[in-house]
Amino acid sequence: MEIDEIGAAELKAWLERDEKPLVLDVREAWEVQLASIPGATNIPMGEIPARLSELDPARETVVVCHYGIRSAQVAVYLARRGFERVINLFGGIDAWSREANPAVPRY
């Protein structure tokens, strides 16, 4: 299954507009404490199946992790469960730090 991807700079521009997507950060809490995107919702990857009801399948959702690998897996999982507007952040929070907000620490 192919999932759409978005770059960090493109996501930053999107978040500056009125119609914002849900940014779903699937990293562990300790990772989010190190570096995060403001306003992101954190549900660690392992908790997604149990917490699926907290997410809106009709809302545009951008999934984020450290480098984009876990988030791609979660995006496929969501798409297979009826989420039609799921996008993976290519390069994850690391790309966000390099391309969108250098103030966010890299780890």
BAZAFI-858848 format. One record per atom (N, C-alpha, C): residue in three letters; z, y, x. Coordinates in pm, whole numbers, plus 50000, padded with zeros to 5 digits. Atoms other than C-alpha are relative to their C-alpha. Layout:
// BAZAFI-858848
ALAZYX/...
END
This chain:
// BAZAFI-858848
MET500004988250085/MET500005000050000/MET500005012450089/GLU500134987749922/GLU498995033950136/GLU500835011149934/ILE499164989050048/ILE501445062950104/ILE499515013050064/ASP500374987049944/ASP500525099550145/ASP501055004650099/GLU499084994449902/GLU502055117750440/GLU499825015150004/ILE500024985549986/ILE502905154050501/ILE500575003450136/GLY499474995449872/GLY503465172450828/GLY501185009449979/ALA498804991850010/ALA506625192050902/ALA499685014549964/ALA500344986050029/ALA504965226350899/ALA499535001549856/GLU500484999750138/GLU503245218450569/GLU501174998749901/LEU498825001550086/LEU506555206850416/LEU500815012949999/LYS499254987449993/LYS508285238650537/LYS499375010449908/ALA500704990450086/ALA505635259950364/ALA500204996549852/TRP499805004550138/TRP505985239050046/TRP501415003649951/LEU498624997250038/LEU509775243550045/LEU500255014949982/GLU499864985650015/GLU509295281250063/GLU499395005049869/ARG500594996450129/ARG507405281049730/ARG500994996849887/ASP499125001950116/ASP508875279449379/ASP500174985449959/GLU499965014050046/GLU507995243549285/GLU500304990950118/LYS499605007949884/LYS509965223949542/LYS500044985049966/PRO499835014550020/PRO509785186149583/PRO501464996250025/LEU498735005749958/LEU512875164849610/LEU499804995150143/VAL500035005249863/VAL513495159149981/VAL501094989450005/LEU499095011549999/LEU515075124550001/LEU500184995250144/ASP499695003949863/ASP516735118450337/ASP500664986249996/VAL499515013850008/VAL517225080950385/VAL500754995750126/ARG499225003249880/ARG519115083150715/ARG501474998049965/GLU498575002150019/GLU522755073750756/GLU500725013650005/ALA499254987450009/ALA525415100650693/ALA500225006350138/TRP499764994349866/TRP526165104451066/TRP498765006750055/GLU501254994049954/GLU522495112151132/GLU499785013549931/VAL500174987850077/VAL522405138250857/VAL500925010950053/GLN499074990349944/GLN525455154951011/GLN499465006250129/LEU500584995049875/LEU523535158651339/LEU498855009749975/ALA501214992250025/ALA520335172951193/ALA499554997649857/SER500435001950138/SER519115179450840/SER499095011249954/ILE500834990250068/ILE516725198050613/ILE500855005649887/PRO499164994150107/PRO518605222650388/PRO499534995949861/GLY500305003650137/GLY518795211050029/GLY499574985549979/ALA500415014050013/ALA517835175050103/ALA501104991749934/THR499095009750061/THR519425146849903/THR500094988150093/ASN499835011349909/ASN520895119650124/ASN500414987549923/ILE499675013450048/ILE520765083650005/ILE499534990650112/PRO500415008849890/PRO520815059750303/PRO499094988649951/MET501015010050033/MET517975034450307/MET500604987749932/GLY499385012150054/GLY520275004950237/GLY500585001849861/GLU499434997350133/GLU521645021849923/GLU498955003149894/ILE501064996150094/ILE518275030249764/ILE499914990649879/PRO500125008750118/PRO518014998849542/PRO501135002149898/ALA498864998550090/ALA521505003949397/ALA500065013849936/ARG499914986150048/ARG521015041449348/ARG498675005249945/LEU501344996250047/LEU517425041449218/LEU500065008849876/SER499894992450125/SER518565055448883/SER500325014750024/GLU499704986149968/GLU519625087749060/GLU498725008050027/LEU501264993549965/LEU515965095249135/LEU499075000749879/ASP500934997950110/ASP513275108348900/ASP498614995550043/PRO501315005149960/PRO510035087948923/PRO498865009849976/ALA501064990250030/ALA508055117548784/ALA500015011950097/ARG499874988449910/ARG509255142549047/ARG499324997250134/GLU500555001549865/GLU507365148449370/GLU501164998150096/THR498915003749910/THR509535132349635/THR499464998350141/VAL500365001449859/VAL509215136550011/VAL501144992450067/VAL498995008649939/VAL511045108850198/VAL500045002850151/VAL499774995849861/VAL512545117050540/VAL500954990250069/CYS499055007249915/CYS514165097050821/CYS499935006250139/HIS500004994549865/HIS514435101151199/HIS498575002050053/TYR501364999149946/TYR510845093551305/TYR498904997149897/GLY501005002650103/GLY509115084650976/GLY499744985449970/ILE500225014450019/ILE509375046750991/ILE500794994849879/ARG499195004350115/ARG512285039950754/ARG499535006949873/SER500434992650120/SER511065067150520/SER498704994549944/ALA501255006050048/ALA507615051150503/ALA500304987249922/GLN499635012350070/GLN509245018250403/GLN500625003149864/VAL499394996150127/VAL511325035550135/VAL498945005649906/ALA501074994450083/ALA508245054250009/ALA499204988849934/VAL500725011450056/VAL506405021249962/VAL500864993249893/TYR499075006050097/TYR509465006549788/TYR500005007949869/LEU499994991550120/LEU509595036249549/LEU498694999249925/ALA501325000750064/ALA505855035149483/ALA499844987149922/ARG500095013050068/ARG506124998349391/ARG500894999449876/ARG499124999550116/ARG508795007749139/ARG499635011449904/GLY500514990550097/GLY506675033148957/GLY500065014650037/PHE500004986149955/PHE507195064849159/PHE498585003250045/GLU501414997249974/GLU503705079949159/GLU499785011750095/ARG500154987749922/ARG504375111549360/ARG500914999650123/VAL499165002049883/VAL505975098749681/VAL499195003050126/ILE500664995849876/ILE505125113650021/ILE500974997650115/ASN499195002349881/ASN506385104250367/ASN499875011950095/LEU500064989549898/LEU507335131150621/LEU499604993650132/PHE500535005749876/PHE505185121750921/PHE500825005250118/GLY499224996349884/GLY507345121551233/GLY501465003049972/GLY498614998850040/GLY510585125551037/GLY500675013150041/ILE499214988249965/ILE513375149851118/ILE499705004450143/ASP500374996449863/ASP512255148651481/ASP498835009849998/ALA501144990950013/ALA508945164751384/ALA500445013149937/TRP499474987950062/TRP510835189351163/TRP500615009050107/SER499374992449892/SER512865200051468/SER498965006250094/ARG501024995249906/ARG509755203651685/ARG499035010049937/GLU501114992550060/GLU507335219151435/GLU500415010149893/ALA499644991450114/ALA509225235751149/ALA501245008550025/ASN498764992749979/ASN512715245751261/ASN500674995650130/PRO499435003749869/PRO513645244351632/PRO501525001150006/ALA498554999050003/ALA517245253151538/ALA500664986849961/VAL499485013250037/VAL517645217751402/VAL500014991450126/PRO499925007849876/PRO518905196151690/PRO499184987049995/ARG500675012949987/ARG516905166551812/ARG501024990150055/TYR499075010449950/TYR518715133751878/TYR499274987150024/
END
